[in-house]
Amino acid sequence: MLIGLHDKTAANGQNLRGFGSPYYGKLNSASLPSEVKRIWYSRHDEPPPPEPHGWSWEQVTEPDYESADLIRKILNATPLTKRETFAIYHHVVEGYTLDEIGKEFGCCRARVGQIIGKGLRRLRAYQKQVTGVYTAGDTE
C-alpha cells in the first residue's frame, strides 16, 4: 500500500511522523562515512571550551583617543549647530548623561534628547548628500 502525502500511519498502523516514528532521533543510514556518524552521535556532548584570546573588555582601561578625534573632526565638518555637535559628542564619546548635558545647556533631558535626535537626522541627511549611501531604515 502506498502512503499518501497526508497519511500519518503506515499499513501496519505505525505512526511515521514526529516523536512517534520508530526512526525519530536515529541516523538510519549505514552508508554514511564514520565522520558523519561521529558528529551525529556526539551532537549532545558538551562543546569544547573556546580558545583563550588576548583581548577583553576588562583589559580596556583608557578610551580610544583616535576614535574620539575622528568623531570630533566628522562633527565639525558637518552642518550641525554648535549645540548639536556638543550634545552628540559629549553623549556618544564622553559618555555624559542627558541630565548632565541638560545642566550645561540649562534645559531638561528631554530637550537634550530632541537636540541629539535632530543632530543625528541632520548627520544622516548629510551622509546621503555627500556619499549617496542610504541607511537601512531610510525610504526614498
N, C-alpha and C positions, 0 to 999 in steps of 0.2 A: 504494500500500500504506500502510495506517495504521500508525503507530508505536505500539506498546503502551507501557504505563506502565513496564514493566521492560525494554523493549528498549533496548540501548545503541547500536545501529547502525541506520542508515537503509537503504533498499532498495539503495542503491549500495555499501553496506559501510562508509561513513564513520562514524567514532565521533562521536556528537553530544553527549557529556558530557565535562566536565573539560578537562584540558590538551589532549587530542587533538582537541577540537572546532575546526572551522575558524573559529568565531566567538569563541574564547577571547580576552579582552582587548580586543575591539573594541566600539565603541559600537553599531553596527548599527542606526542609525536616522537617516535623512536628514531626518525631520520634526521633530527636536528643535531648539529655539532655539540660536542660536550661543553664548549664555552657558553653557548646559549642556555643549555640546561643548568650550568653552574650559576649563571646570572639569575635565571628564573627562580631557582630554588633558594637563592640567597637574598631574595628581594625583601624579606622581613628582618634580615640581620641589621644590626646597628652599623651605620656608616662609620668609616674610619675618621678620626679627628682631623680637622683641617691643618694644613701645614702652617707653621708659625711664620709670621711676616714681620717686617721691621718697622711698621708704621701703625699707629693707632691714635684715636682722638686724645687719649690721655697724654701722649707724648707731645702734643701741640701745646706749647705754653705761651707763645707770643703770636700776635696777629701777623698776617701776611701783608707786609707793608707795600709790596709791589702791587698787589691787587687793590689796595686802598688808593694808591696813587693813580692807578689806571682808571678806577671808578671816578675819582675826582676829576681827572682830565676829560673823561667822557661827559660828565655832568656839566663841566664848564664849557664844553664845545657845543652843547645843545641849547636850543632857545627856551630854556626854563628861567623862571624868575629866581631871584636870589633866595627867596623864601622856600620855593620848591626844592632847589638844589640843597639848601641847608637841611631841610627836613628829611629828604631822601638819604643824603649822605650820613647824617647822624643816626637815623633809624636803621639803615641797612648795614653800614660799615662799622660804625662805632657802637651800635647796639643800645642806644638810648631808647627809653620807653616813650610812648606818645605823651604821657604826662610830663616827663622831663622836658621834652621839646616844647610842649604847650606852655610850660612855665617860662621858657626862654622867649617865646612869642607873645606871651600874655593872653593866651586863649585856651580853650578846653581841648581835651584829647580828641574829641570827635571832629573838631575843626582841623586839627593836625592830620587826622586820617583823611579828611577831604582834600587837604593840600597835597598829601603824598599821592592819593589816588589820581588827582588831576595831573600831577607831575608825571606819574607813570603813563597815563594816557597820552600826554604830550611826547614822552620818550618813544612810545610805540608808533605814534604818527610820524615822528622824525625818522625813525628806523625805516618805515615804509617809504618815506620820501627819498631818503638817501640810498638805500640798498634795494628797494623793490621787494624785499622779503617780508612776507606776511606771517604773523604768528598764528598758532593753531586755532585760537578762538575767534579770529577775525573772519568777517564775511565781507564779500565785496559784490 
